[in-house]
Amino acid sequence: MTASPPAHDPEPPARRRGRPPRTESAGTRDRILAAAREEFSARGYEKTSVRGIAKAAGVDSALVHHYFGTKEQVFEAAIEVAFAPALNAPEAVAEGSPDAVGERLTRFVLGIWENPTTRTPLLAIVRSAVNNDTAAAVFRRLVAAQLLRRIAAQLELPDAELRAELAAAQLVGCAMLRYVIKVEPLASADLEQIIARVAPVVQGHLTAP
Amino acid sequence: MTASPPAHDPEPPARRRGRPPRTESAGTRDRILAAAREEFSARGYEKTSVRGIAKAAGVDSALVHHYFGTKEQVFEAAIEVAFAPALNAPEAVAEGSPDAVGERLTRFVLGIWENPTTRTPLLAIVRSAVNNDTAAAVFRRLVAAQLLRRIAAQLELPDAELRAELAAAQLVGCAMLRYVIKVEPLASADLEQIIARVAPVVQGHLTAP
């Protein structure tokens, strides 16, 4: 597959042949997704365009539309990739002692924010969700259905969903103040010190009577 | 003072006369500030223009520049007005029993978010701070210096600033998930139920040994 198909050709040549060279088309798709994550991250949902994503990926816009469809669909795909690390949170919560579920979840979530590679796409989601209703709906659906409800299901307690959301609220707020707004001393505090303070709160929300 | 001074006249007539009619100029200034809050709220910092604020207020752009200066300065003025209710939080924390400081702060902050009149400008600040570094710096300065440090000063405990920030993180996260992203069941939950769950956490952050 070429990186730049003819400008007015909505279908890239490889697909037309029926069987695209698997590794190369996967590579192009991944490159577009990576570019989409960076564009959404840098500009937010509203100011990102399919044209801009295509340019950053070094491909024609038609190829972006071919693989993903509309801008909203590119965003959804980018979000799901960006969210992939977070989607393991329910497993992190499930494994091990119930008494340490708060620490496991706190360590897991702040670990994702601490790492620039996983933070950048998360920041893109937060920025977009705060500013745009379409993006907020995608975020809400993904977070509620794939993350909070799965964590809640493992708690087997009354109000499990509200519990998971209040725990998430503490973690979301920490991430906002530490990594986005960068309020001091929280922004520069040692991660272990924050975990020590926050984990008992998360534990309490999740499992306290 | 006229609502529409000549387009290329940087100074409105009233000021030039030395003594502006006090009530009318205060009214115009307030109308510009109210329009600025609405514009920043609806569009965020980056997409708001002085021209747009002037149009919404029914005045000429020159009058906006005359009263406030640059767009950043209009934003700072709008933020300070929007933040005025929140700036009473340290007093709310200070009055009454130290054992109920968590509940007072929680009730105070969520009360501001619960009321659409006070929520709209706060939402504007959050949206802008998440998206724009200039806006984030204004927010950080205001929140850190005027709010969190004043609350911390009343705690008279080690790590008082970090304590205030972690308490704020729980409240910021609740506001984000309930009022901005609108995750259910948190978004529709009874306010008193949320206060009952969140207040002990805020109390713990602020005063636990």
Interface residues (C-beta under 8 A of the other chain):
Chain A: G44 V126 R127 A129 V130 N131 A136 F139 R140 V143 A144 L148 E161 L162 E165 L166 A168 A169 Q170 L171 V172 G173 C174 M176 L177 R178 V180 I181 K182 V183 E184 P185 L186 A189 Q193 I194 R197 V198 P200 V201 G204 H205
Chain B: G44 V126 R127 A129 V130 N131 A136 F139 R140 V143 A144 L148 E161 L162 E165 L166 A168 A169 Q170 L171 V172 G173 C174 M176 L177 R178 V180 I181 K182 V183 E184 P185 L186 A189 Q193 I194 R197 V198 P200 V201 G204 H205
